[in-house]
Amino acid sequence: MEKLVISDLLKFKFISNLSFSPDGKLLGFVVHRMNEDDNSYESKIWVYNTENKKMFQLTSFGMEKSFIFPLHSFFKNFSINFFIFGWIF
């Protein structure tokens, strides 16, 4: 087994702020990775569909820190695009 070196940290990705949609079909989360050039972390929101087992990147700003799906039943009649884009923090 090789020893861990500083450059190995650039390969790691970390997830946070997991949030299920009210119907439980989608899981939103934030993926963080190191940006060596800027000496910072990039964070982007991803969504996992539990039915078809596919993931897609939702944002590309690189500065997202959290994500939640709304829980209020008022929103259940709107499309999932409204849920996601209307509630990015």
Backbone as a printed PyTorch tensor [residue, N CA C, xyz], in Angstrom:
tensor([[[  0.8400,  -1.1800,   0.0000],
         [  0.0000,   0.0000,   0.0000],
         [  0.8860,   1.2440,   0.0000]],

        [[  0.5800,   2.1650,  -0.8940],
         [  1.3810,   3.3890,  -0.9990],
         [  0.9690,   4.4020,   0.0660]],

        [[  1.9100,   5.2250,   0.4520],
         [  1.6240,   6.2780,   1.4160],
         [  0.8210,   7.3860,   0.7480]],

        [[ -0.0020,   8.0150,   1.5390],
         [ -0.8020,   9.1400,   1.0830],
         [  0.0980,  10.3720,   0.9590]],

        [[ -0.0170,  11.0830,  -0.1540],
         [  0.7380,  12.3240,  -0.3540],
         [ -0.2540,  13.4660,  -0.5530]],

        [[  0.2150,  14.6790,  -0.3880],
         [ -0.6410,  15.8600,  -0.4690],
         [ -1.4290,  15.9020,  -1.7710]],

        [[ -0.8130,  15.5820,  -2.8770],
         [ -1.5070,  15.6530,  -4.1730],
         [ -2.6720,  14.6650,  -4.2660]],

        [[ -2.6550,  13.6300,  -3.4330],
         [ -3.7650,  12.6840,  -3.4100],
         [ -5.0640,  13.3390,  -2.9550]],

        [[ -4.9570,  14.3500,  -2.1180],
         [ -6.1440,  15.0350,  -1.6220],
         [ -6.9390,  15.6960,  -2.7440]],

        [[ -6.2650,  16.0430,  -3.8290],
         [ -6.9400,  16.6610,  -4.9720],
         [ -7.9000,  15.6860,  -5.6510]],

        [[ -7.7370,  14.4170,  -5.4370],
         [ -8.5700,  13.3950,  -6.0610],
         [ -9.8460,  13.1050,  -5.2710]],

        [[ -9.8760,  13.4910,  -4.0120],
         [-11.0190,  13.1910,  -3.1570],
         [-12.1900,  14.1180,  -3.4400]],

        [[-13.3840,  13.5710,  -3.3300],
         [-14.6120,  14.3570,  -3.3890],
         [-15.3920,  14.0600,  -2.1180]],

        [[-16.0450,  15.0800,  -1.5970],
         [-16.7960,  14.9660,  -0.3570],
         [-18.2430,  15.3620,  -0.6170]],

        [[-19.1840,  14.6880,   0.0230],
         [-20.5890,  15.0590,  -0.1390],
         [-21.1450,  15.5820,   1.1800]],

        [[-22.1510,  16.4620,   1.0490],
         [-22.8050,  17.0200,   2.2330],
         [-24.2310,  17.4180,   1.8720]],

        [[-24.9790,  17.8110,   2.8660],
         [-26.3270,  18.3580,   2.7290],
         [-27.2640,  17.4770,   1.9070]],

        [[-27.3270,  16.2030,   2.2340],
         [-28.2440,  15.2910,   1.5510],
         [-29.6880,  15.6600,   1.8790]],

        [[-30.5350,  15.6870,   0.8420],
         [-31.9360,  16.0520,   1.0250],
         [-32.8040,  15.2600,   0.0530]],

        [[-33.7630,  14.4900,   0.5930],
         [-34.6950,  13.7580,  -0.2590],
         [-35.8550,  14.6510,  -0.6550]],

        [[-36.3580,  14.4310,  -1.8660],
         [-37.5740,  15.1150,  -2.2980],
         [-38.7270,  14.5820,  -1.4430]],

        [[-39.8240,  15.3330,  -1.3480],
         [-40.9410,  14.8840,  -0.5070],
         [-41.4630,  13.4960,  -0.8840]],

        [[-41.4050,  13.1210,  -2.1470],
         [-41.8900,  11.7950,  -2.5550],
         [-40.8200,  10.7120,  -2.4350]],

        [[-39.5960,  11.0950,  -2.0590],
         [-38.5180,  10.1430,  -1.8530],
         [-37.8680,   9.6240,  -3.1260]],

        [[-38.2460,  10.1740,  -4.2830],
         [-37.7140,   9.6820,  -5.5570],
         [-36.3680,  10.2980,  -5.9220]],

        [[-36.1080,  11.4870,  -5.4100],
         [-34.8670,  12.1860,  -5.7360],
         [-34.0750,  12.4830,  -4.4680]],

        [[-32.7740,  12.4490,  -4.5980],
         [-31.8730,  12.7960,  -3.5050],
         [-30.9420,  13.8980,  -3.9990]],

        [[-31.0300,  15.0590,  -3.3980],
         [-30.1350,  16.1670,  -3.7320],
         [-28.9870,  16.2070,  -2.7500]],

        [[-27.8080,  16.6020,  -3.2330],
         [-26.6440,  16.6940,  -2.3510],
         [-25.6000,  17.5990,  -2.9830]],

        [[-24.6570,  18.0440,  -2.1660],
         [-23.5840,  18.9210,  -2.6270],
         [-22.2890,  18.1180,  -2.6700]],

        [[-21.5690,  18.2290,  -3.7840],
         [-20.2710,  17.5650,  -3.9520],
         [-19.1860,  18.6360,  -3.8830]],

        [[-18.1960,  18.4140,  -3.0320],
         [-17.0900,  19.3530,  -2.8500],
         [-15.7930,  18.6980,  -3.3270]],

        [[-14.9610,  19.4780,  -3.9980],
         [-13.6350,  18.9950,  -4.3800],
         [-12.6520,  20.1470,  -4.3110]],

        [[-11.3900,  19.8030,  -4.1040],
         [-10.3600,  20.8370,  -3.9850],
         [-10.0280,  21.4190,  -5.3460]],

        [[ -9.7650,  22.7220,  -5.3710],
         [ -9.2980,  23.4040,  -6.5670],
         [ -7.8870,  23.9070,  -6.2550]],

        [[ -6.9090,  23.2280,  -6.7980],
         [ -5.5200,  23.5510,  -6.4750],
         [ -5.1260,  24.9410,  -6.9660]],

        [[ -5.5890,  25.3160,  -8.1490],
         [ -5.2170,  26.6120,  -8.7200],
         [ -5.6800,  27.7870,  -7.8610]],

        [[ -6.9060,  27.6840,  -7.3370],
         [ -7.4640,  28.7620,  -6.5190],
         [ -7.2460,  28.5600,  -5.0200]],

        [[ -6.6640,  27.4150,  -4.6570],
         [ -6.4670,  27.0780,  -3.2550],
         [ -7.7880,  27.1870,  -2.4870]],

        [[ -8.8070,  26.5210,  -3.0450],
         [-10.1350,  26.5880,  -2.4550],
         [-10.8890,  25.2890,  -2.7690]],

        [[-12.1370,  25.2440,  -2.3520],
         [-13.0030,  24.1170,  -2.6710],
         [-14.0730,  24.5650,  -3.6530]],

        [[-14.4010,  23.7190,  -4.6190],
         [-15.5360,  23.9370,  -5.4990],
         [-16.6660,  23.0600,  -4.9940]],

        [[-17.8630,  23.5940,  -5.0170],
         [-19.0260,  22.8430,  -4.5460],
         [-20.1300,  22.9520,  -5.5810]],

        [[-20.7110,  21.8150,  -5.9560],
         [-21.7800,  21.7860,  -6.9500],
         [-22.8900,  20.8660,  -6.4790]],

        [[-24.1210,  21.1980,  -6.8650],
         [-25.2760,  20.4030,  -6.4710],
         [-25.5260,  19.3120,  -7.5030]],

        [[-25.7450,  18.1050,  -6.9950],
         [-26.0700,  16.9410,  -7.8200],
         [-27.3970,  16.3740,  -7.3460]],

        [[-28.0770,  15.6610,  -8.2410],
         [-29.3310,  14.9940,  -7.9040],
         [-29.2520,  13.5430,  -8.3620]],

        [[-29.6750,  12.6350,  -7.4790],
         [-29.7160,  11.2050,  -7.7840],
         [-31.1670,  10.7670,  -7.8420]],

        [[-31.5590,  10.1160,  -8.9470],
         [-32.9070,   9.5990,  -9.1080],
         [-32.9270,   8.1590,  -8.5930]],

        [[-33.6830,   7.9120,  -7.5340],
         [-33.6870,   6.5840,  -6.9210],
         [-34.4350,   5.5550,  -7.7630]],

        [[-35.2490,   6.0110,  -8.7130],
         [-35.9970,   5.0730,  -9.5470],
         [-35.1650,   4.5400, -10.7080]],

        [[-34.5030,   5.4490, -11.4400],
         [-33.7220,   4.9860, -12.6040],
         [-32.2270,   4.8750, -12.3050]],

        [[-31.8370,   5.1680, -11.0550],
         [-30.4490,   5.0280, -10.5890],
         [-29.4640,   5.9140, -11.3570]],

        [[-29.9320,   7.0740, -11.8500],
         [-29.0560,   7.9880, -12.5830],
         [-28.8320,   9.2530, -11.7700]],

        [[-27.6390,   9.8410, -11.9600],
         [-27.2650,  11.0840, -11.3050],
         [-27.0470,  12.1530, -12.3650]],

        [[-27.3370,  13.3950, -11.9940],
         [-26.9950,  14.4930, -12.8910],
         [-26.5580,  15.6960, -12.0730]],

        [[-25.6380,  16.4510, -12.6770],
         [-25.1490,  17.6760, -12.0400],
         [-26.1740,  18.7580, -12.2890]],

        [[-26.6230,  19.4020, -11.2340],
         [-27.6560,  20.4170, -11.3300],
         [-27.0840,  21.8170, -11.5180]],

        [[-25.9850,  22.1140, -10.8530],
         [-25.4020,  23.4580, -10.9290],
         [-23.9390,  23.3830, -11.3250]],

        [[-23.4170,  24.5280, -11.7570],
         [-22.0000,  24.5660, -12.1340],
         [-21.3130,  25.8450, -11.6690]],

        [[-21.9400,  26.5500, -10.7380],
         [-21.3460,  27.7910, -10.2400],
         [-20.0680,  27.5390,  -9.4480]],

        [[-20.0510,  26.4430,  -8.7150],
         [-18.8720,  26.0990,  -7.9330],
         [-18.8650,  26.6560,  -6.5300]],

        [[-19.9220,  27.3770,  -6.1440],
         [-19.9450,  28.0090,  -4.8260],
         [-21.1540,  27.5840,  -3.9880]],

        [[-21.8970,  26.5980,  -4.4350],
         [-23.0810,  26.1590,  -3.7090],
         [-22.6600,  25.4860,  -2.4060]],

        [[-23.3950,  25.7530,  -1.3690],
         [-23.0400,  25.1960,  -0.0610],
         [-24.1340,  24.3230,   0.5220]],

        [[-25.3880,  24.5140,   0.1040],
         [-26.4610,  23.7120,   0.6680],
         [-27.5850,  23.5360,  -0.3400]],

        [[-28.4670,  22.6090,  -0.0350],
         [-29.5740,  22.2940,  -0.9180],
         [-30.6670,  21.6230,  -0.1110]],

        [[-31.9190,  22.0250,  -0.3400],
         [-33.0490,  21.3420,   0.2820],
         [-34.1990,  21.2700,  -0.7140]],

        [[-35.0010,  20.2460,  -0.5970],
         [-36.2650,  20.1790,  -1.3130],
         [-37.3180,  20.7800,  -0.3990]],

        [[-38.2900,  21.5070,  -0.9530],
         [-39.3560,  22.0510,  -0.0920],
         [-40.2270,  20.9120,   0.4270]],

        [[-40.7170,  21.0470,   1.6250],
         [-41.5250,  20.0040,   2.2290],
         [-43.0200,  20.3170,   2.2030]],

        [[-43.3800,  21.5380,   1.9090],
         [-44.7760,  21.9620,   1.9360],
         [-45.5660,  21.2930,   0.8190]],

        [[-46.7430,  20.8080,   1.1170],
         [-47.5580,  20.0810,   0.1400],
         [-48.0280,  20.9640,  -1.0060]],

        [[-47.9930,  22.2900,  -0.8430],
         [-48.3850,  23.2020,  -1.9140],
         [-47.5860,  22.9450,  -3.1790]],

        [[-46.3180,  22.5510,  -3.0240],
         [-45.4330,  22.4000,  -4.1640],
         [-45.5900,  21.0720,  -4.9000]],

        [[-46.3790,  20.1520,  -4.3750],
         [-46.4380,  18.8280,  -4.9770],
         [-47.0230,  18.8300,  -6.3850]],

        [[-47.7550,  19.8690,  -6.7570],
         [-48.3550,  19.9220,  -8.0840],
         [-47.4460,  20.5500,  -9.1310]],

        [[-46.3180,  21.0630,  -8.7270],
         [-45.3900,  21.6750,  -9.6660],
         [-44.3880,  20.6500, -10.1660]],

        [[-43.7660,  20.9530, -11.2990],
         [-42.7650,  20.0240, -11.8400],
         [-41.5240,  20.0250, -10.9550]],

        [[-40.7450,  18.9720, -11.0690],
         [-39.5290,  18.8550, -10.2620],
         [-38.5280,  19.9530, -10.6050]],

        [[-38.5550,  20.4720, -11.8310],
         [-37.6620,  21.5740, -12.1880],
         [-37.9570,  22.7930, -11.3290]],

        [[-39.2250,  23.0370, -11.0400],
         [-39.5580,  24.1620, -10.1730],
         [-39.0180,  23.9210,  -8.7690]],

        [[-39.1710,  22.7150,  -8.2570],
         [-38.6350,  22.3940,  -6.9400],
         [-37.1630,  22.7360,  -6.8610]],

        [[-36.4190,  22.2190,  -7.7990],
         [-34.9630,  22.3240,  -7.7330],
         [-34.4980,  23.7540,  -7.9350]],

        [[-34.9260,  24.3900,  -9.0120],
         [-34.4120,  25.7170,  -9.3060],
         [-34.9930,  26.7810,  -8.3970]],

        [[-36.1540,  26.5290,  -7.8370],
         [-36.7530,  27.4950,  -6.9500],
         [-36.2090,  27.4720,  -5.5430]],

        [[-35.4510,  26.4410,  -5.1850],
         [-35.0140,  26.2990,  -3.8010],
         [-33.5280,  26.0400,  -3.6540]],

        [[-32.7370,  26.6080,  -4.5210],
         [-31.2850,  26.5050,  -4.3690],
         [-30.8270,  27.6650,  -3.4880]],

        [[-30.0450,  27.3510,  -2.4830],
         [-29.5360,  28.3940,  -1.5810],
         [-28.0540,  28.5640,  -1.7930]]])
